[in-house]
Amino acid sequence: MLGLLWLYGLFPAVLERYAFVPLLLSAVLFGLPHGALDHLVPLRQGWRLTRKWTGLGLFLLVYLGVVLLYLGVWTLWPVVAYWGFLLTSALHWGHGDLDFLERRLGRTRAWHSGATLLLRGSLPIVVPFLAFPDAYERLARSAAQAFHTPLPAGPLWSASLLQGLTVAFVAVLLVSVVDTLNCAASRWAAVTELVEVALLLLVFVWVPAELSIGLYFTLWHSWRHLGRLLELNSRPLRLRPLSMNGLRRLALDLTPITLTALLMLGGLFLWSAPRLHSAEDLTALYLSLIAALTLPHALLVGVMDRTFAHVVGRSLRDATS
C-alpha cells in the first residue's frame, strides 16, 4: 500500500490508465483462487455432514445453488444484487481482518469489537464509495447492462445518503479506535492496528477506487486468507508451519475450483459479450461473478472461524500446559 501511494504520486496518469489491471489479474492471481478451497474446508474441519460422499455432494450442491441464485438476482434486481454485494464484501473483509488481528496480533474480542469489524470492512468499501461515487455508479450500470437489465437514468443515490454514510463511518472509526486501545495485546499491537487503519484510509481516499480496491482484494484480503488456508491440514484441524510442500499442496488444492470459476466467467462473457464495450464492462461482469461467489464463501468462513478459534485455543492451552 505504501508502494501504491508512492507510485500514484509519481505516475498518476499511468496508473489511472491501467487501473482495472489488478482486478482483472485477480481472476488467476490470489483473488478468485482465495475462495477455491471452500469445497475442502468442511472435510478438513471434520464436519459430520461431509464425512460421506452424499453429504459432501449435498454441501456442494447448496453452495452452487447459492451462486446461481445470486446470478439470477443480477438478472432480475441488479440494484439489490449490487447493494448486497457491497454489504457482504464489507462484512466479509472486515471479518477477515478482525480474525487476522486476533490470530496474529493477539487481540482479544469484546462486545465492541464489532466496531473494528465494521471499520475494517468499511475502509475498502465505504471510503472509496464516498471518495469516488461516480466510479461506483459506473460499475453498477455496467453490471446491470451486462445482465441485460439496464438501470433507469438519473443518480442512483442522493447526496444525503453520502452524508449519512460519512457520519456513520466517522462514528465507527472513533469507536474502533477505543476498541483497539482496549483490546490490543500490547502497545506495539495497538500502534500496528492504528497505522494500518491510517494507511488504508489514506489509500482509499486518494487512489482511484478501481485501482485501490483491486490491489486490496488481491494483495491484502486474499493474501491473508490464503495464509489461513496454509494452516488447514487434514482432519483434525491443526497448525502447521509454512513450507514449500504446504504452498505446493495449497496450489494444487485451489486449481480445480479456480478453473471451474474461470469457466463460469467464460460462459458469462460469451452470453453478455454483445453488451460489453470496455475494460470497465468486463470488470463489472467479473465482479458480478465475484459477488455470487462471495455470499456462500463468506458464510462458510464465518462457520470456519468458530471452529478455528476453538481448535487454536485448545492447542495453545495444550502447549502452555
C-alpha positions as protocol buffer text, in pm:
chain_id: "A"
residue {
  index: 1
  type: MET
  ca { x: 0 y: 0 z: 0 }
}
residue {
  index: 2
  type: LEU
  ca { x: 290 y: 234 z: 66 }
}
residue {
  index: 3
  type: GLY
  ca { x: 427 y: 141 z: -275 }
}
residue {
  index: 4
  type: LEU
  ca { x: 91 y: 219 z: -432 }
}
residue {
  index: 5
  type: LEU
  ca { x: 85 y: 563 z: -271 }
}
residue {
  index: 6
  type: TRP
  ca { x: 440 y: 632 z: -390 }
}
residue {
  index: 7
  type: LEU
  ca { x: 377 y: 517 z: -747 }
}
residue {
  index: 8
  type: TYR
  ca { x: 47 y: 700 z: -774 }
}
residue {
  index: 9
  type: GLY
  ca { x: 216 y: 1018 z: -654 }
}
residue {
  index: 10
  type: LEU
  ca { x: 479 y: 985 z: -927 }
}
residue {
  index: 11
  type: PHE
  ca { x: 276 y: 845 z: -1218 }
}
residue {
  index: 12
  type: PRO
  ca { x: -95 y: 913 z: -1159 }
}
residue {
  index: 13
  type: ALA
  ca { x: -190 y: 919 z: -1529 }
}
residue {
  index: 14
  type: VAL
  ca { x: -20 y: 585 z: -1600 }
}
residue {
  index: 15
  type: LEU
  ca { x: -181 y: 409 z: -1303 }
}
residue {
  index: 16
  type: GLU
  ca { x: -524 y: 550 z: -1389 }
}
residue {
  index: 17
  type: ARG
  ca { x: -488 y: 419 z: -1745 }
}
residue {
  index: 18
  type: TYR
  ca { x: -429 y: 66 z: -1615 }
}
residue {
  index: 19
  type: ALA
  ca { x: -649 y: 91 z: -1305 }
}
residue {
  index: 20
  type: PHE
  ca { x: -851 y: -222 z: -1390 }
}
residue {
  index: 21
  type: VAL
  ca { x: -548 y: -446 z: -1437 }
}
residue {
  index: 22
  type: PRO
  ca { x: -517 y: -560 z: -1070 }
}
residue {
  index: 23
  type: LEU
  ca { x: -885 y: -655 z: -1056 }
}
residue {
  index: 24
  type: LEU
  ca { x: -867 y: -849 z: -1382 }
}
residue {
  index: 25
  type: LEU
  ca { x: -544 y: -1023 z: -1279 }
}
residue {
  index: 26
  type: SER
  ca { x: -709 y: -1130 z: -953 }
}
residue {
  index: 27
  type: ALA
  ca { x: -905 y: -1384 z: -1158 }
}
residue {
  index: 28
  type: VAL
  ca { x: -593 y: -1602 z: -1158 }
}
residue {
  index: 29
  type: LEU
  ca { x: -366 y: -1427 z: -906 }
}
residue {
  index: 30
  type: PHE
  ca { x: -481 y: -1479 z: -546 }
}
residue {
  index: 31
  type: GLY
  ca { x: -821 y: -1309 z: -581 }
}
residue {
  index: 32
  type: LEU
  ca { x: -1054 y: -1569 z: -730 }
}
residue {
  index: 33
  type: PRO
  ca { x: -840 y: -1864 z: -607 }
}
residue {
  index: 34
  type: HIS
  ca { x: -852 y: -1750 z: -243 }
}
residue {
  index: 35
  type: GLY
  ca { x: -1200 y: -1900 z: -209 }
}
residue {
  index: 36
  type: ALA
  ca { x: -1132 y: -2208 z: -417 }
}
residue {
  index: 37
  type: LEU
  ca { x: -1066 y: -2431 z: -116 }
}
residue {
  index: 38
  type: ASP
  ca { x: -1418 y: -2395 z: 17 }
}
residue {
  index: 39
  type: HIS
  ca { x: -1510 y: -2743 z: -104 }
}
residue {
  index: 40
  type: LEU
  ca { x: -1240 y: -2897 z: 118 }
}
residue {
  index: 41
  type: VAL
  ca { x: -1278 y: -2681 z: 428 }
}
residue {
  index: 42
  type: PRO
  ca { x: -1574 y: -2876 z: 577 }
}
residue {
  index: 43
  type: LEU
  ca { x: -1397 y: -3206 z: 517 }
}
residue {
  index: 44
  type: ARG
  ca { x: -1079 y: -3087 z: 683 }
}
residue {
  index: 45
  type: GLN
  ca { x: -1270 y: -2948 z: 977 }
}
residue {
  index: 46
  type: GLY
  ca { x: -1441 y: -3282 z: 1031 }
}
residue {
  index: 47
  type: TRP
  ca { x: -1800 y: -3180 z: 966 }
}
residue {
  index: 48
  type: ARG
  ca { x: -2018 y: -3486 z: 1012 }
}
residue {
  index: 49
  type: LEU
  ca { x: -2223 y: -3394 z: 709 }
}
residue {
  index: 50
  type: THR
  ca { x: -1920 y: -3418 z: 478 }
}
residue {
  index: 51
  type: ARG
  ca { x: -1778 y: -3745 z: 610 }
}
residue {
  index: 52
  type: LYS
  ca { x: -1979 y: -3927 z: 344 }
}
residue {
  index: 53
  type: TRP
  ca { x: -1984 y: -3859 z: -27 }
}
residue {
  index: 54
  type: THR
  ca { x: -2358 y: -3795 z: -17 }
}
residue {
  index: 55
  type: GLY
  ca { x: -2316 y: -3526 z: 246 }
}
residue {
  index: 56
  type: LEU
  ca { x: -2026 y: -3365 z: 64 }
}
residue {
  index: 57
  type: GLY
  ca { x: -2226 y: -3370 z: -259 }
}
residue {
  index: 58
  type: LEU
  ca { x: -2519 y: -3204 z: -82 }
}
residue {
  index: 59
  type: PHE
  ca { x: -2291 y: -2933 z: 53 }
}
residue {
  index: 60
  type: LEU
  ca { x: -2151 y: -2864 z: -295 }
}
residue {
  index: 61
  type: LEU
  ca { x: -2500 y: -2852 z: -447 }
}
residue {
  index: 62
  type: VAL
  ca { x: -2617 y: -2600 z: -188 }
}
residue {
  index: 63
  type: TYR
  ca { x: -2302 y: -2392 z: -242 }
}
residue {
  index: 64
  type: LEU
  ca { x: -2351 y: -2392 z: -620 }
}
residue {
  index: 65
  type: GLY
  ca { x: -2721 y: -2322 z: -577 }
}
residue {
  index: 66
  type: VAL
  ca { x: -2647 y: -2005 z: -378 }
}
residue {
  index: 67
  type: VAL
  ca { x: -2405 y: -1890 z: -650 }
}
residue {
  index: 68
  type: LEU
  ca { x: -2657 y: -1949 z: -929 }
}
residue {
  index: 69
  type: LEU
  ca { x: -2934 y: -1787 z: -726 }
}
residue {
  index: 70
  type: TYR
  ca { x: -2726 y: -1473 z: -681 }
}
residue {
  index: 71
  type: LEU
  ca { x: -2651 y: -1462 z: -1053 }
}
residue {
  index: 72
  type: GLY
  ca { x: -3026 y: -1482 z: -1106 }
}
residue {
  index: 73
  type: VAL
  ca { x: -3073 y: -1182 z: -878 }
}
residue {
  index: 74
  type: TRP
  ca { x: -2843 y: -984 z: -1108 }
}
residue {
  index: 75
  type: THR
  ca { x: -3077 y: -1053 z: -1399 }
}
residue {
  index: 76
  type: LEU
  ca { x: -3393 y: -956 z: -1208 }
}
residue {
  index: 77
  type: TRP
  ca { x: -3298 y: -699 z: -945 }
}
residue {
  index: 78
  type: PRO
  ca { x: -2950 y: -561 z: -1026 }
}
residue {
  index: 79
  type: VAL
  ca { x: -2975 y: -285 z: -765 }
}
residue {
  index: 80
  type: VAL
  ca { x: -3048 y: -541 z: -491 }
}
residue {
  index: 81
  type: ALA
  ca { x: -2761 y: -760 z: -613 }
}
residue {
  index: 82
  type: TYR
  ca { x: -2527 y: -461 z: -621 }
}
residue {
  index: 83
  type: TRP
  ca { x: -2603 y: -336 z: -270 }
}
residue {
  index: 84
  type: GLY
  ca { x: -2598 y: -692 z: -142 }
}
residue {
  index: 85
  type: PHE
  ca { x: -2251 y: -736 z: -290 }
}
residue {
  index: 86
  type: LEU
  ca { x: -2119 y: -421 z: -122 }
}
residue {
  index: 87
  type: LEU
  ca { x: -2270 y: -515 z: 215 }
}
residue {
  index: 88
  type: THR
  ca { x: -2149 y: -877 z: 201 }
}
residue {
  index: 89
  type: SER
  ca { x: -1800 y: -770 z: 93 }
}
residue {
  index: 90
  type: ALA
  ca { x: -1774 y: -513 z: 372 }
}
residue {
  index: 91
  type: LEU
  ca { x: -1877 y: -763 z: 639 }
}
residue {
  index: 92
  type: HIS
  ca { x: -1660 y: -1041 z: 496 }
}
residue {
  index: 93
  type: TRP
  ca { x: -1348 y: -828 z: 452 }
}
residue {
  index: 94
  type: GLY
  ca { x: -1391 y: -676 z: 796 }
}
residue {
  index: 95
  type: HIS
  ca { x: -1438 y: -1024 z: 942 }
}
residue {
  index: 96
  type: GLY
  ca { x: -1118 y: -1140 z: 773 }
}
residue {
  index: 97
  type: ASP
  ca { x: -913 y: -854 z: 912 }
}
residue {
  index: 98
  type: LEU
  ca { x: -1055 y: -890 z: 1264 }
}
residue {
  index: 99
  type: ASP
  ca { x: -968 y: -1259 z: 1258 }
}
residue {
  index: 100
  type: PHE
  ca { x: -615 y: -1172 z: 1141 }
}
residue {
  index: 101
  type: LEU
  ca { x: -573 y: -922 z: 1426 }
}
residue {
  index: 102
  type: GLU
  ca { x: -687 y: -1182 z: 1678 }
}
residue {
  index: 103
  type: ARG
  ca { x: -470 y: -1465 z: 1548 }
}
residue {
  index: 104
  type: ARG
  ca { x: -158 y: -1273 z: 1456 }
}
residue {
  index: 105
  type: LEU
  ca { x: -152 y: -976 z: 1694 }
}
residue {
  index: 106
  type: GLY
  ca { x: -313 y: -1142 z: 1995 }
}
residue {
  index: 107
  type: ARG
  ca { x: -611 y: -906 z: 2011 }
}
residue {
  index: 108
  type: THR
  ca { x: -894 y: -1011 z: 2244 }
}
residue {
  index: 109
  type: ARG
  ca { x: -1258 y: -996 z: 2137 }
}
residue {
  index: 110
  type: ALA
  ca { x: -1512 y: -788 z: 2328 }
}
residue {
  index: 111
  type: TRP
  ca { x: -1870 y: -677 z: 2262 }
}
residue {
  index: 112
  type: HIS
  ca { x: -1742 y: -358 z: 2097 }
}
residue {
  index: 113
  type: SER
  ca { x: -1509 y: -548 z: 1859 }
}
residue {
  index: 114
  type: GLY
  ca { x: -1792 y: -529 z: 1606 }
}
residue {
  index: 115
  type: ALA
  ca { x: -1689 y: -168 z: 1551 }
}
residue {
  index: 116
  type: THR
  ca { x: -1345 y: -282 z: 1435 }
}
residue {
  index: 117
  type: LEU
  ca { x: -1506 y: -539 z: 1204 }
}
residue {
  index: 118
  type: LEU
  ca { x: -1726 y: -267 z: 1054 }
}
residue {
  index: 119
  type: LEU
  ca { x: -1434 y: -27 z: 1022 }
}
residue {
  index: 120
  type: ARG
  ca { x: -1205 y: -277 z: 851 }
}
residue {
  index: 121
  type: GLY
  ca { x: -1482 y: -363 z: 608 }
}
residue {
  index: 122
  type: SER
  ca { x: -1580 y: -1 z: 553 }
}
residue {
  index: 123
  type: LEU
  ca { x: -1228 y: 112 z: 466 }
}
residue {
  index: 124
  type: PRO
  ca { x: -1212 y: -74 z: 130 }
}
residue {
  index: 125
  type: ILE
  ca { x: -1586 y: -42 z: 53 }
}
residue {
  index: 126
  type: VAL
  ca { x: -1740 y: 271 z: 207 }
}
residue {
  index: 127
  type: VAL
  ca { x: -1441 y: 506 z: 190 }
}
residue {
  index: 128
  type: PRO
  ca { x: -1387 y: 463 z: -188 }
}
residue {
  index: 129
  type: PHE
  ca { x: -1765 y: 497 z: -231 }
}
residue {
  index: 130
  type: LEU
  ca { x: -1754 y: 833 z: -54 }
}
residue {
  index: 131
  type: ALA
  ca { x: -1439 y: 947 z: -234 }
}
residue {
  index: 132
  type: PHE
  ca { x: -1532 y: 823 z: -584 }
}
residue {
  index: 133
  type: PRO
  ca { x: -1912 y: 782 z: -605 }
}
residue {
  index: 134
  type: ASP
  ca { x: -1909 y: 818 z: -984 }
}
residue {
  index: 135
  type: ALA
  ca { x: -1689 y: 508 z: -1019 }
}
residue {
  index: 136
  type: TYR
  ca { x: -1937 y: 306 z: -813 }
}
residue {
  index: 137
  type: GLU
  ca { x: -2226 y: 427 z: -1027 }
}
residue {
  index: 138
  type: ARG
  ca { x: -2045 y: 335 z: -1349 }
}
residue {
  index: 139
  type: LEU
  ca { x: -1976 y: -10 z: -1208 }
}
residue {
  index: 140
  type: ALA
  ca { x: -2341 y: -60 z: -1113 }
}
residue {
  index: 141
  type: ARG
  ca { x: -2460 y: 45 z: -1459 }
}
residue {
  index: 142
  type: SER
  ca { x: -2203 y: -173 z: -1636 }
}
residue {
  index: 143
  type: ALA
  ca { x: -2301 y: -478 z: -1430 }
}
residue {
  index: 144
  type: ALA
  ca { x: -2670 y: -422 z: -1496 }
}
residue {
  index: 145
  type: GLN
  ca { x: -2602 y: -376 z: -1867 }
}
residue {
  index: 146
  type: ALA
  ca { x: -2400 y: -698 z: -1879 }
}
residue {
  index: 147
  type: PHE
  ca { x: -2706 y: -885 z: -1746 }
}
residue {
  index: 148
  type: HIS
  ca { x: -2934 y: -704 z: -1991 }
}
residue {
  index: 149
  type: THR
  ca { x: -3119 y: -515 z: -1718 }
}
residue {
  index: 150
  type: PRO
  ca { x: -3012 y: -151 z: -1762 }
}
residue {
  index: 151
  type: LEU
  ca { x: -3081 y: 84 z: -1476 }
}
residue {
  index: 152
  type: PRO
  ca { x: -3301 y: 393 z: -1511 }
}
residue {
  index: 153
  type: ALA
  ca { x: -3146 y: 729 z: -1588 }
}
residue {
  index: 154
  type: GLY
  ca { x: -3059 y: 964 z: -1307 }
}
residue {
  index: 155
  type: PRO
  ca { x: -2837 y: 933 z: -1000 }
}
residue {
  index: 156
  type: LEU
  ca { x: -2853 y: 603 z: -814 }
}
residue {
  index: 157
  type: TRP
  ca { x: -2803 y: 765 z: -473 }
}
residue {
  index: 158
  type: SER
  ca { x: -2854 y: 1104 z: -320 }
}
residue {
  index: 159
  type: ALA
  ca { x: -2619 y: 1348 z: -152 }
}
residue {
  index: 160
  type: SER
  ca { x: -2797 y: 1285 z: 179 }
}
residue {
  index: 161
  type: LEU
  ca { x: -2701 y: 915 z: 158 }
}
residue {
  index: 162
  type: LEU
  ca { x: -2333 y: 1009 z: 115 }
}
residue {
  index: 163
  type: GLN
  ca { x: -2356 y: 1250 z: 409 }
}
residue {
  index: 164
  type: GLY
  ca { x: -2521 y: 988 z: 628 }
}
residue {
  index: 165
  type: LEU
  ca { x: -2256 y: 729 z: 539 }
}
residue {
  index: 166
  type: THR
  ca { x: -1984 y: 981 z: 621 }
}
residue {
  index: 167
  type: VAL
  ca { x: -2127 y: 1046 z: 967 }
}
residue {
  index: 168
  type: ALA
  ca { x: -2172 y: 672 z: 1029 }
}
residue {
  index: 169
  type: PHE
  ca { x: -1815 y: 599 z: 917 }
}
residue {
  index: 170
  type: VAL
  ca { x: -1667 y: 863 z: 1146 }
}
residue {
  index: 171
  type: ALA
  ca { x: -1866 y: 723 z: 1440 }
}
residue {
  index: 172
  type: VAL
  ca { x: -1748 y: 368 z: 1364 }
}
residue {
  index: 173
  type: LEU
  ca { x: -1390 y: 495 z: 1331 }
}
residue {
  index: 174
  type: LEU
  ca { x: -1396 y: 659 z: 1674 }
}
residue {
  index: 175
  type: VAL
  ca { x: -1549 y: 356 z: 1847 }
}
residue {
  index: 176
  type: SER
  ca { x: -1299 y: 129 z: 1673 }
}
residue {
  index: 177
  type: VAL
  ca { x: -1004 y: 335 z: 1797 }
}
residue {
  index: 178
  type: VAL
  ca { x: -1131 y: 293 z: 2153 }
}
residue {
  index: 179
  type: ASP
  ca { x: -1181 y: -79 z: 2090 }
}
residue {
  index: 180
  type: THR
  ca { x: -823 y: -109 z: 1964 }
}
residue {
  index: 181
  type: LEU
  ca { x: -679 y: 66 z: 2268 }
}
residue {
  index: 182
  type: ASN
  ca { x: -878 y: -163 z: 2499 }
}
residue {
  index: 183
  type: CYS
  ca { x: -836 y: -498 z: 2319 }
}
residue {
  index: 184
  type: ALA
  ca { x: -489 y: -485 z: 2165 }
}
residue {
  index: 185
  type: ALA
  ca { x: -245 y: -733 z: 2320 }
}
residue {
  index: 186
  type: SER
  ca { x: 27 y: -470 z: 2364 }
}
residue {
  index: 187
  type: ARG
  ca { x: 111 y: -110 z: 2287 }
}
residue {
  index: 188
  type: TRP
  ca { x: 300 y: -224 z: 1979 }
}
residue {
  index: 189
  type: ALA
  ca { x: 0 y: -421 z: 1856 }
}
residue {
  index: 190
  type: ALA
  ca { x: -225 y: -118 z: 1908 }
}
residue {
  index: 191
  type: VAL
  ca { x: 15 y: 102 z: 1712 }
}
residue {
  index: 192
  type: THR
  ca { x: 28 y: -158 z: 1434 }
}
residue {
  index: 193
  type: GLU
  ca { x: -351 y: -167 z: 1409 }
}
residue {
  index: 194
  type: LEU
  ca { x: -386 y: 211 z: 1405 }
}
residue {
  index: 195
  type: VAL
  ca { x: -111 y: 254 z: 1147 }
}
residue {
  index: 196
  type: GLU
  ca { x: -285 y: 1 z: 922 }
}
residue {
  index: 197
  type: VAL
  ca { x: -611 y: 195 z: 954 }
}
residue {
  index: 198
  type: ALA
  ca { x: -440 y: 527 z: 877 }
}
residue {
  index: 199
  type: LEU
  ca { x: -260 y: 378 z: 576 }
}
residue {
  index: 200
  type: LEU
  ca { x: -573 y: 219 z: 431 }
}
residue {
  index: 201
  type: LEU
  ca { x: -774 y: 536 z: 489 }
}
residue {
  index: 202
  type: LEU
  ca { x: -516 y: 741 z: 300 }
}
residue {
  index: 203
  type: VAL
  ca { x: -503 y: 492 z: 13 }
}
residue {
  index: 204
  type: PHE
  ca { x: -878 y: 469 z: -36 }
}
residue {
  index: 205
  type: VAL
  ca { x: -932 y: 845 z: -11 }
}
residue {
  index: 206
  type: TRP
  ca { x: -659 y: 934 z: -261 }
}
residue {
  index: 207
  type: VAL
  ca { x: -609 y: 648 z: -508 }
}
residue {
  index: 208
  type: PRO
  ca { x: -891 y: 579 z: -762 }
}
residue {
  index: 209
  type: ALA
  ca { x: -1136 y: 317 z: -638 }
}
residue {
  index: 210
  type: GLU
  ca { x: -1080 y: 67 z: -921 }
}
residue {
  index: 211
  type: LEU
  ca { x: -706 y: 54 z: -854 }
}
residue {
  index: 212
  type: SER
  ca { x: -705 y: 66 z: -474 }
}
residue {
  index: 213
  type: ILE
  ca { x: -982 y: -193 z: -432 }
}
residue {
  index: 214
  type: GLY
  ca { x: -822 y: -421 z: -691 }
}
residue {
  index: 215
  type: LEU
  ca { x: -490 y: -424 z: -509 }
}
residue {
  index: 216
  type: TYR
  ca { x: -655 y: -457 z: -169 }
}
residue {
  index: 217
  type: PHE
  ca { x: -863 y: -755 z: -281 }
}
residue {
  index: 218
  type: THR
  ca { x: -562 y: -927 z: -436 }
}
residue {
  index: 219
  type: LEU
  ca { x: -274 y: -849 z: -202 }
}
residue {
  index: 220
  type: TRP
  ca { x: -444 y: -777 z: 130 }
}
residue {
  index: 221
  type: HIS
  ca { x: -768 y: -967 z: 184 }
}
residue {
  index: 222
  type: SER
  ca { x: -696 y: -1265 z: -42 }
}
residue {
  index: 223
  type: TRP
  ca { x: -333 y: -1289 z: 68 }
}
residue {
  index: 224
  type: ARG
  ca { x: -429 y: -1301 z: 435 }
}
residue {
  index: 225
  type: HIS
  ca { x: -697 y: -1562 z: 370 }
}
residue {
  index: 226
  type: LEU
  ca { x: -452 y: -1779 z: 176 }
}
residue {
  index: 227
  type: GLY
  ca { x: -225 y: -1761 z: 479 }
}
residue {
  index: 228
  type: ARG
  ca { x: -509 y: -1904 z: 687 }
}
residue {
  index: 229
  type: LEU
  ca { x: -559 y: -2185 z: 439 }
}
residue {
  index: 230
  type: LEU
  ca { x: -194 y: -2286 z: 478 }
}
residue {
  index: 231
  type: GLU
  ca { x: -278 y: -2363 z: 839 }
}
residue {
  index: 232
  type: LEU
  ca { x: -551 y: -2606 z: 739 }
}
residue {
  index: 233
  type: ASN
  ca { x: -430 y: -2963 z: 728 }
}
residue {
  index: 234
  type: SER
  ca { x: -610 y: -3296 z: 722 }
}
residue {
  index: 235
  type: ARG
  ca { x: -855 y: -3381 z: 998 }
}
residue {
  index: 236
  type: PRO
  ca { x: -841 y: -3292 z: 1275 }
}
residue {
  index: 237
  type: LEU
  ca { x: -753 y: -2927 z: 1214 }
}
residue {
  index: 238
  type: ARG
  ca { x: -411 y: -2836 z: 1344 }
}
residue {
  index: 239
  type: LEU
  ca { x: -145 y: -2572 z: 1293 }
}
residue {
  index: 240
  type: ARG
  ca { x: 138 y: -2634 z: 1051 }
}
residue {
  index: 241
  type: PRO
  ca { x: 447 y: -2429 z: 963 }
}
residue {
  index: 242
  type: LEU
  ca { x: 485 y: -2254 z: 629 }
}
residue {
  index: 243
  type: SER
  ca { x: 676 y: -2472 z: 382 }
}
residue {
  index: 244
  type: MET
  ca { x: 721 y: -2527 z: 9 }
}
residue {
  index: 245
  type: ASN
  ca { x: 525 y: -2851 z: 38 }
}
residue {
  index: 246
  type: GLY
  ca { x: 242 y: -2660 z: 200 }
}
residue {
  index: 247
  type: LEU
  ca { x: 244 y: -2399 z: -77 }
}
residue {
  index: 248
  type: ARG
  ca { x: 253 y: -2669 z: -346 }
}
residue {
  index: 249
  type: ARG
  ca { x: -31 y: -2858 z: -187 }
}
residue {
  index: 250
  type: LEU
  ca { x: -235 y: -2541 z: -149 }
}
residue {
  index: 251
  type: ALA
  ca { x: -183 y: -2452 z: -517 }
}
residue {
  index: 252
  type: LEU
  ca { x: -294 y: -2799 z: -628 }
}
residue {
  index: 253
  type: ASP
  ca { x: -598 y: -2789 z: -399 }
}
residue {
  index: 254
  type: LEU
  ca { x: -705 y: -2450 z: -532 }
}
residue {
  index: 255
  type: THR
  ca { x: -671 y: -2536 z: -901 }
}
residue {
  index: 256
  type: PRO
  ca { x: -992 y: -2737 z: -974 }
}
residue {
  index: 257
  type: ILE
  ca { x: -1241 y: -2486 z: -834 }
}
residue {
  index: 258
  type: THR
  ca { x: -1043 y: -2192 z: -974 }
}
residue {
  index: 259
  type: LEU
  ca { x: -1068 y: -2345 z: -1322 }
}
residue {
  index: 260
  type: THR
  ca { x: -1439 y: -2411 z: -1268 }
}
residue {
  index: 261
  type: ALA
  ca { x: -1496 y: -2048 z: -1170 }
}
residue {
  index: 262
  type: LEU
  ca { x: -1300 y: -1931 z: -1475 }
}
residue {
  index: 263
  type: LEU
  ca { x: -1521 y: -2150 z: -1696 }
}
residue {
  index: 264
  type: MET
  ca { x: -1826 y: -1984 z: -1538 }
}
residue {
  index: 265
  type: LEU
  ca { x: -1672 y: -1645 z: -1610 }
}
residue {
  index: 266
  type: GLY
  ca { x: -1609 y: -1752 z: -1969 }
}
residue {
  index: 267
  type: GLY
  ca { x: -1970 y: -1861 z: -2005 }
}
residue {
  index: 268
  type: LEU
  ca { x: -2094 y: -1529 z: -1868 }
}
residue {
  index: 269
  type: PHE
  ca { x: -1863 y: -1347 z: -2107 }
}
residue {
  index: 270
  type: LEU
  ca { x: -1993 y: -1535 z: -2411 }
}
residue {
  index: 271
  type: TRP
  ca { x: -2352 y: -1471 z: -2302 }
}
residue {
  index: 272
  type: SER
  ca { x: -2304 y: -1098 z: -2242 }
}
residue {
  index: 273
  type: ALA
  ca { x: -2030 y: -1022 z: -2499 }
}
residue {
  index: 274
  type: PRO
  ca { x: -2255 y: -808 z: -2725 }
}
residue {
  index: 275
  type: ARG
  ca { x: -2319 y: -577 z: -2428 }
}
residue {
  index: 276
  type: LEU
  ca { x: -1953 y: -542 z: -2321 }
}
residue {
  index: 277
  type: HIS
  ca { x: -1777 y: -244 z: -2474 }
}
residue {
  index: 278
  type: SER
  ca { x: -1481 y: -167 z: -2247 }
}
residue {
  index: 279
  type: ALA
  ca { x: -1247 y: -300 z: -1980 }
}
residue {
  index: 280
  type: GLU
  ca { x: -1479 y: -143 z: -1725 }
}
residue {
  index: 281
  type: ASP
  ca { x: -1771 y: -350 z: -1856 }
}
residue {
  index: 282
  type: LEU
  ca { x: -1562 y: -667 z: -1841 }
}
residue {
  index: 283
  type: THR
  ca { x: -1454 y: -584 z: -1487 }
}
residue {
  index: 284
  type: ALA
  ca { x: -1816 y: -528 z: -1386 }
}
residue {
  index: 285
  type: LEU
  ca { x: -1911 y: -870 z: -1524 }
}
residue {
  index: 286
  type: TYR
  ca { x: -1623 y: -1030 z: -1335 }
}
residue {
  index: 287
  type: LEU
  ca { x: -1725 y: -857 z: -1013 }
}
residue {
  index: 288
  type: SER
  ca { x: -2080 y: -982 z: -1065 }
}
residue {
  index: 289
  type: LEU
  ca { x: -1945 y: -1337 z: -1055 }
}
residue {
  index: 290
  type: ILE
  ca { x: -1732 y: -1247 z: -753 }
}
residue {
  index: 291
  type: ALA
  ca { x: -2048 y: -1120 z: -584 }
}
residue {
  index: 292
  type: ALA
  ca { x: -2222 y: -1452 z: -645 }
}
residue {
  index: 293
  type: LEU
  ca { x: -1924 y: -1644 z: -509 }
}
residue {
  index: 294
  type: THR
  ca { x: -1872 y: -1415 z: -210 }
}
residue {
  index: 295
  type: LEU
  ca { x: -2201 y: -1490 z: -34 }
}
residue {
  index: 296
  type: PRO
  ca { x: -2153 y: -1867 z: 24 }
}
residue {
  index: 297
  type: HIS
  ca { x: -1779 y: -1812 z: 78 }
}
residue {
  index: 298
  type: ALA
  ca { x: -1845 y: -1552 z: 349 }
}
residue {
  index: 299
  type: LEU
  ca { x: -2098 y: -1776 z: 521 }
}
residue {
  index: 300
  type: LEU
  ca { x: -1856 y: -2069 z: 519 }
}
residue {
  index: 301
  type: VAL
  ca { x: -1569 y: -1859 z: 657 }
}
residue {
  index: 302
  type: GLY
  ca { x: -1795 y: -1741 z: 938 }
}
residue {
  index: 303
  type: VAL
  ca { x: -1855 y: -2101 z: 1042 }
}
residue {
  index: 304
  type: MET
  ca { x: -1488 y: -2184 z: 985 }
}
residue {
  index: 305
  type: ASP
  ca { x: -1377 y: -1910 z: 1225 }
}
residue {
  index: 306
  type: ARG
  ca { x: -1570 y: -2053 z: 1517 }
}
residue {
  index: 307
  type: THR
  ca { x: -1415 y: -2396 z: 1466 }
}
residue {
  index: 308
  type: PHE
  ca { x: -1071 y: -2249 z: 1408 }
}
residue {
  index: 309
  type: ALA
  ca { x: -1086 y: -2037 z: 1724 }
}
residue {
  index: 310
  type: HIS
  ca { x: -1187 y: -2341 z: 1930 }
}
residue {
  index: 311
  type: VAL
  ca { x: -903 y: -2557 z: 1796 }
}
residue {
  index: 312
  type: VAL
  ca { x: -638 y: -2285 z: 1824 }
}
residue {
  index: 313
  type: GLY
  ca { x: -744 y: -2209 z: 2180 }
}
residue {
  index: 314
  type: ARG
  ca { x: -721 y: -2578 z: 2271 }
}
residue {
  index: 315
  type: SER
  ca { x: -380 y: -2606 z: 2102 }
}
residue {
  index: 316
  type: LEU
  ca { x: -246 y: -2305 z: 2290 }
}
residue {
  index: 317
  type: ARG
  ca { x: -373 y: -2442 z: 2621 }
}
residue {
  index: 318
  type: ASP
  ca { x: -208 y: -2778 z: 2550 }
}
residue {
  index: 319
  type: ALA
  ca { x: 119 y: -2608 z: 2455 }
}
residue {
  index: 320
  type: THR
  ca { x: 115 y: -2395 z: 2771 }
}
residue {
  index: 321
  type: SER
  ca { x: 47 y: -2693 z: 2996 }
}
